[in-house]
Amino acid sequence: MNKFPKFLALILLVSRIYIIYKLITLLYWTQQNPIEYPMDKLTWWSCLLIFDIWLQNVLPSMDSED
């Protein structure tokens, strides 16, 4: 049994949780203080999350036994 795909899936899950956390906090801080936290930081993290979703759809599933 190969443990590497499960480890990679865990890393991807943790990175998605971190990106979503950053987006939520930046949404809050952009509303509270738009001068110190401009929208370009929020846009960058949003694009990273969209890239992650696209990558998940393009890569083959790690659950398959092939």
SEDRENPA-206032 format. One record per atom (N, C-alpha, C, CB): residue in three letters; atom name; x, y, z. Coordinates in Angstrom, 1 decimal. Glycine has a CB too. Example, Ala and Ser with C-alpha at 12.3 -4.5 7.8 and 13.67 -1.06 7.14 Angstrom:
2
['ALA', 'N', [13.2, -5.7, 7.8]] ['ALA', 'CA', [12.3, -4.5, 7.8]] ['ALA', 'C', [13.2, -3.3, 7.8]] ['ALA', 'CB', [11.3, -4.5, 9.0]] ['SER', 'N', [12.8, -2.2, 7.1]] ['SER', 'CA', [13.7, -1.1, 7.1]] ['SER', 'C', [12.9, 0.0, 7.9]] ['SER', 'CB', [14.1, -0.6, 5.7]] 
This chain:
66
['MET', 'N', [0.8, -1.2, 0.0]] ['MET', 'CA', [0.0, 0.0, 0.0]] ['MET', 'C', [0.9, 1.2, 0.0]] ['MET', 'CB', [-1.0, 0.0, 1.2]] ['ASN', 'N', [0.6, 2.2, -0.9]] ['ASN', 'CA', [1.4, 3.4, -1.0]] ['ASN', 'C', [0.8, 4.5, -0.2]] ['ASN', 'CB', [1.5, 3.8, -2.5]] ['LYS', 'N', [1.5, 5.0, 0.8]] ['LYS', 'CA', [1.1, 6.1, 1.7]] ['LYS', 'C', [1.2, 7.5, 1.1]] ['LYS', 'CB', [1.8, 6.0, 3.0]] ['PHE', 'N', [2.0, 7.6, 0.0]] ['PHE', 'CA', [2.3, 8.9, -0.5]] ['PHE', 'C', [1.0, 9.6, -1.0]] ['PHE', 'CB', [3.3, 8.8, -1.6]] ['PRO', 'N', [0.1, 9.0, -1.8]] ['PRO', 'CA', [-1.1, 9.7, -2.2]] ['PRO', 'C', [-1.9, 10.2, -1.0]] ['PRO', 'CB', [-1.9, 8.9, -3.1]] ['LYS', 'N', [-2.0, 9.4, 0.0]] ['LYS', 'CA', [-2.8, 9.9, 1.2]] ['LYS', 'C', [-2.1, 11.0, 1.9]] ['LYS', 'CB', [-2.9, 8.7, 2.2]] ['PHE', 'N', [-0.8, 11.0, 1.9]] ['PHE', 'CA', [0.0, 12.2, 2.5]] ['PHE', 'C', [-0.2, 13.4, 1.7]] ['PHE', 'CB', [1.4, 11.8, 2.6]] ['LEU', 'N', [-0.2, 13.3, 0.4]] ['LEU', 'CA', [-0.4, 14.4, -0.6]] ['LEU', 'C', [-1.8, 14.9, -0.4]] ['LEU', 'CB', [-0.1, 14.0, -2.0]] ['ALA', 'N', [-2.8, 14.0, -0.3]] ['ALA', 'CA', [-4.2, 14.5, -0.1]] ['ALA', 'C', [-4.3, 15.3, 1.2]] ['ALA', 'CB', [-5.1, 13.3, -0.1]] ['LEU', 'N', [-3.6, 14.8, 2.2]] ['LEU', 'CA', [-3.7, 15.5, 3.5]] ['LEU', 'C', [-3.0, 16.9, 3.4]] ['LEU', 'CB', [-2.9, 14.7, 4.6]] ['ILE', 'N', [-1.9, 17.0, 2.7]] ['ILE', 'CA', [-1.3, 18.3, 2.4]] ['ILE', 'C', [-2.2, 19.3, 1.7]] ['ILE', 'CB', [0.0, 18.2, 1.7]] ['LEU', 'N', [-2.9, 18.7, 0.6]] ['LEU', 'CA', [-3.8, 19.6, -0.1]] ['LEU', 'C', [-5.0, 20.0, 0.7]] ['LEU', 'CB', [-4.3, 18.8, -1.4]] ['LEU', 'N', [-5.5, 19.2, 1.6]] ['LEU', 'CA', [-6.6, 19.5, 2.4]] ['LEU', 'C', [-6.2, 20.6, 3.4]] ['LEU', 'CB', [-7.1, 18.3, 3.2]] ['VAL', 'N', [-5.0, 20.5, 4.0]] ['VAL', 'CA', [-4.5, 21.5, 4.9]] ['VAL', 'C', [-4.3, 22.8, 4.2]] ['VAL', 'CB', [-3.2, 21.1, 5.6]] ['SER', 'N', [-3.8, 22.8, 3.0]] ['SER', 'CA', [-3.6, 24.0, 2.2]] ['SER', 'C', [-4.9, 24.7, 1.9]] ['SER', 'CB', [-2.8, 23.8, 1.0]] ['ARG', 'N', [-5.9, 23.9, 1.5]] ['ARG', 'CA', [-7.2, 24.5, 1.2]] ['ARG', 'C', [-7.8, 25.2, 2.5]] ['ARG', 'CB', [-8.2, 23.4, 0.7]] ['ILE', 'N', [-7.7, 24.5, 3.6]] ['ILE', 'CA', [-8.2, 25.1, 4.8]] ['ILE', 'C', [-7.5, 26.4, 5.1]] ['ILE', 'CB', [-8.1, 24.1, 6.0]] ['TYR', 'N', [-6.2, 26.4, 5.0]] ['TYR', 'CA', [-5.5, 27.6, 5.2]] ['TYR', 'C', [-5.9, 28.8, 4.3]] ['TYR', 'CB', [-4.0, 27.4, 5.1]] ['ILE', 'N', [-6.0, 28.5, 3.0]] ['ILE', 'CA', [-6.4, 29.5, 2.0]] ['ILE', 'C', [-7.8, 30.0, 2.3]] ['ILE', 'CB', [-6.4, 28.9, 0.6]] ['ILE', 'N', [-8.7, 29.2, 2.7]] ['ILE', 'CA', [-10.1, 29.6, 3.0]] ['ILE', 'C', [-10.0, 30.5, 4.3]] ['ILE', 'CB', [-11.0, 28.4, 3.2]] ['TYR', 'N', [-9.2, 30.1, 5.3]] ['TYR', 'CA', [-9.1, 30.9, 6.5]] ['TYR', 'C', [-8.5, 32.3, 6.1]] ['TYR', 'CB', [-8.1, 30.2, 7.5]] ['LYS', 'N', [-7.5, 32.4, 5.3]] ['LYS', 'CA', [-6.9, 33.6, 4.9]] ['LYS', 'C', [-8.0, 34.5, 4.1]] ['LYS', 'CB', [-5.7, 33.4, 4.0]] ['LEU', 'N', [-8.8, 33.9, 3.3]] ['LEU', 'CA', [-9.8, 34.6, 2.6]] ['LEU', 'C', [-10.8, 35.3, 3.6]] ['LEU', 'CB', [-10.5, 33.7, 1.6]] ['ILE', 'N', [-11.2, 34.5, 4.5]] ['ILE', 'CA', [-12.2, 35.0, 5.5]] ['ILE', 'C', [-11.6, 36.1, 6.3]] ['ILE', 'CB', [-12.7, 33.8, 6.4]] ['THR', 'N', [-10.4, 35.9, 6.8]] ['THR', 'CA', [-9.8, 37.0, 7.6]] ['THR', 'C', [-9.6, 38.2, 6.8]] ['THR', 'CB', [-8.5, 36.5, 8.2]] ['LEU', 'N', [-9.1, 38.1, 5.5]] ['LEU', 'CA', [-8.9, 39.2, 4.7]] ['LEU', 'C', [-10.2, 39.9, 4.3]] ['LEU', 'CB', [-8.1, 38.8, 3.4]] ['LEU', 'N', [-11.3, 39.2, 4.1]] ['LEU', 'CA', [-12.6, 39.8, 3.9]] ['LEU', 'C', [-12.9, 40.7, 5.1]] ['LEU', 'CB', [-13.7, 38.8, 3.7]] ['TYR', 'N', [-12.7, 40.2, 6.3]] ['TYR', 'CA', [-13.0, 41.0, 7.5]] ['TYR', 'C', [-12.1, 42.2, 7.6]] ['TYR', 'CB', [-12.9, 40.1, 8.7]] ['TRP', 'N', [-10.8, 42.0, 7.4]] ['TRP', 'CA', [-9.9, 43.2, 7.6]] ['TRP', 'C', [-10.0, 44.2, 6.5]] ['TRP', 'CB', [-8.5, 42.6, 7.7]] ['THR', 'N', [-10.4, 43.7, 5.3]] ['THR', 'CA', [-10.6, 44.7, 4.2]] ['THR', 'C', [-11.8, 45.6, 4.4]] ['THR', 'CB', [-10.8, 43.9, 2.8]] ['GLN', 'N', [-12.8, 45.0, 5.1]] ['GLN', 'CA', [-14.0, 45.8, 5.4]] ['GLN', 'C', [-13.6, 46.8, 6.6]] ['GLN', 'CB', [-15.1, 44.9, 5.8]] ['GLN', 'N', [-12.9, 46.3, 7.5]] ['GLN', 'CA', [-12.6, 47.2, 8.7]] ['GLN', 'C', [-11.5, 48.3, 8.4]] ['GLN', 'CB', [-12.0, 46.3, 9.8]] ['ASN', 'N', [-10.5, 47.9, 7.6]] ['ASN', 'CA', [-9.4, 48.9, 7.4]] ['ASN', 'C', [-9.0, 48.7, 5.9]] ['ASN', 'CB', [-8.3, 48.6, 8.4]] ['PRO', 'N', [-9.6, 49.3, 5.0]] ['PRO', 'CA', [-9.3, 49.1, 3.6]] ['PRO', 'C', [-8.0, 49.7, 3.1]] ['PRO', 'CB', [-10.4, 49.7, 2.7]] ['ILE', 'N', [-7.4, 50.6, 3.9]] ['ILE', 'CA', [-6.1, 51.2, 3.6]] ['ILE', 'C', [-5.0, 50.3, 3.8]] ['ILE', 'CB', [-5.9, 52.6, 4.3]] ['GLU', 'N', [-5.0, 49.6, 5.0]] ['GLU', 'CA', [-3.9, 48.7, 5.3]] ['GLU', 'C', [-4.1, 47.3, 4.6]] ['GLU', 'CB', [-3.8, 48.5, 6.8]] ['TYR', 'N', [-5.3, 47.0, 4.3]] ['TYR', 'CA', [-5.6, 45.7, 3.7]] ['TYR', 'C', [-6.4, 45.9, 2.4]] ['TYR', 'CB', [-6.4, 44.7, 4.7]] ['PRO', 'N', [-5.6, 46.2, 1.3]] ['PRO', 'CA', [-6.3, 46.5, 0.1]] ['PRO', 'C', [-6.9, 45.2, -0.6]] ['PRO', 'CB', [-5.4, 47.2, -0.9]] ['MET', 'N', [-7.7, 45.4, -1.6]] ['MET', 'CA', [-8.4, 44.3, -2.3]] ['MET', 'C', [-7.4, 43.4, -3.1]] ['MET', 'CB', [-9.4, 44.8, -3.2]] ['ASP', 'N', [-6.2, 43.9, -3.4]] ['ASP', 'CA', [-5.3, 43.1, -4.2]] ['ASP', 'C', [-4.8, 41.9, -3.4]] ['ASP', 'CB', [-4.2, 43.9, -4.7]] ['LYS', 'N', [-4.7, 42.0, -2.1]] ['LYS', 'CA', [-4.3, 40.8, -1.3]] ['LYS', 'C', [-5.4, 39.8, -1.3]] ['LYS', 'CB', [-4.0, 41.2, 0.1]] ['LEU', 'N', [-6.6, 40.3, -1.2]] ['LEU', 'CA', [-7.8, 39.4, -1.2]] ['LEU', 'C', [-8.0, 38.7, -2.6]] ['LEU', 'CB', [-9.1, 40.2, -0.9]] ['THR', 'N', [-7.7, 39.5, -3.7]] ['THR', 'CA', [-7.8, 39.0, -5.0]] ['THR', 'C', [-6.8, 37.9, -5.2]] ['THR', 'CB', [-7.6, 40.1, -6.0]] ['TRP', 'N', [-5.6, 38.1, -4.7]] ['TRP', 'CA', [-4.5, 37.1, -4.9]] ['TRP', 'C', [-4.9, 35.8, -4.3]] ['TRP', 'CB', [-3.2, 37.6, -4.4]] ['TRP', 'N', [-5.4, 35.8, -3.0]] ['TRP', 'CA', [-5.8, 34.5, -2.3]] ['TRP', 'C', [-7.0, 33.9, -3.0]] ['TRP', 'CB', [-6.1, 34.8, -0.9]] ['SER', 'N', [-7.9, 34.7, -3.5]] ['SER', 'CA', [-9.0, 34.1, -4.3]] ['SER', 'C', [-8.6, 33.4, -5.5]] ['SER', 'CB', [-10.0, 35.3, -4.6]] ['CYS', 'N', [-7.6, 34.0, -6.2]] ['CYS', 'CA', [-7.1, 33.4, -7.4]] ['CYS', 'C', [-6.4, 32.1, -7.1]] ['CYS', 'CB', [-6.2, 34.3, -8.2]] ['LEU', 'N', [-5.7, 32.1, -6.0]] ['LEU', 'CA', [-5.0, 30.8, -5.5]] ['LEU', 'C', [-6.0, 29.7, -5.2]] ['LEU', 'CB', [-4.1, 31.1, -4.3]] ['LEU', 'N', [-7.1, 30.1, -4.6]] ['LEU', 'CA', [-8.2, 29.1, -4.3]] ['LEU', 'C', [-8.8, 28.6, -5.6]] ['LEU', 'CB', [-9.2, 29.7, -3.4]] ['ILE', 'N', [-9.1, 29.5, -6.5]] ['ILE', 'CA', [-9.6, 29.0, -7.8]] ['ILE', 'C', [-8.7, 28.1, -8.5]] ['ILE', 'CB', [-10.0, 30.3, -8.7]] ['PHE', 'N', [-7.4, 28.4, -8.5]] ['PHE', 'CA', [-6.4, 27.5, -9.1]] ['PHE', 'C', [-6.4, 26.2, -8.4]] ['PHE', 'CB', [-5.0, 28.2, -9.0]] ['ASP', 'N', [-6.5, 26.1, -7.1]] ['ASP', 'CA', [-6.5, 24.9, -6.4]] ['ASP', 'C', [-7.8, 24.0, -6.8]] ['ASP', 'CB', [-6.5, 25.1, -4.9]] ['ILE', 'N', [-8.9, 24.7, -6.9]] ['ILE', 'CA', [-10.1, 24.0, -7.4]] ['ILE', 'C', [-9.9, 23.4, -8.8]] ['ILE', 'CB', [-11.3, 24.9, -7.3]] ['TRP', 'N', [-9.3, 24.2, -9.7]] ['TRP', 'CA', [-9.1, 23.8, -11.0]] ['TRP', 'C', [-8.1, 22.6, -11.0]] ['TRP', 'CB', [-8.6, 24.9, -11.9]] ['LEU', 'N', [-7.1, 22.7, -10.3]] ['LEU', 'CA', [-6.1, 21.6, -10.2]] ['LEU', 'C', [-6.7, 20.3, -9.7]] ['LEU', 'CB', [-4.9, 22.0, -9.3]] ['GLN', 'N', [-7.6, 20.4, -8.7]] ['GLN', 'CA', [-8.3, 19.3, -8.2]] ['GLN', 'C', [-9.2, 18.6, -9.3]] ['GLN', 'CB', [-9.2, 19.6, -7.0]] ['ASN', 'N', [-9.8, 19.4, -10.2]] ['ASN', 'CA', [-10.6, 18.9, -11.2]] ['ASN', 'C', [-9.8, 18.3, -12.4]] ['ASN', 'CB', [-11.5, 19.9, -11.8]] ['VAL', 'N', [-8.6, 18.8, -12.6]] ['VAL', 'CA', [-7.7, 18.3, -13.7]] ['VAL', 'C', [-6.9, 17.1, -13.4]] ['VAL', 'CB', [-6.8, 19.4, -14.1]] ['LEU', 'N', [-6.4, 17.0, -12.1]] ['LEU', 'CA', [-5.6, 15.9, -11.7]] ['LEU', 'C', [-6.5, 14.6, -11.5]] ['LEU', 'CB', [-4.8, 16.2, -10.4]] ['PRO', 'N', [-5.9, 13.5, -11.8]] ['PRO', 'CA', [-6.7, 12.2, -11.6]] ['PRO', 'C', [-7.0, 12.0, -10.1]] ['PRO', 'CB', [-6.0, 11.0, -12.2]] ['SER', 'N', [-8.0, 11.3, -9.8]] ['SER', 'CA', [-8.4, 11.0, -8.4]] ['SER', 'C', [-7.3, 10.2, -7.7]] ['SER', 'CB', [-9.7, 10.3, -8.3]] ['MET', 'N', [-7.0, 10.5, -6.5]] ['MET', 'CA', [-6.0, 9.7, -5.8]] ['MET', 'C', [-6.6, 8.5, -5.1]] ['MET', 'CB', [-5.3, 10.6, -4.7]] ['ASP', 'N', [-7.9, 8.3, -5.2]] ['ASP', 'CA', [-8.5, 7.1, -4.6]] ['ASP', 'C', [-8.5, 5.9, -5.5]] ['ASP', 'CB', [-10.0, 7.5, -4.3]] ['SER', 'N', [-8.2, 6.1, -6.8]] ['SER', 'CA', [-8.2, 5.0, -7.8]] ['SER', 'C', [-7.0, 4.1, -7.5]] ['SER', 'CB', [-8.3, 5.5, -9.2]] ['GLU', 'N', [-7.2, 2.8, -7.8]] ['GLU', 'CA', [-6.1, 1.9, -7.6]] ['GLU', 'C', [-5.3, 1.7, -8.8]] ['GLU', 'CB', [-6.7, 0.5, -7.1]] ['ASP', 'N', [-5.5, 2.4, -9.9]] ['ASP', 'CA', [-4.8, 2.2, -11.1]] ['ASP', 'C', [-3.4, 2.7, -11.1]] ['ASP', 'CB', [-5.5, 2.8, -12.3]] 
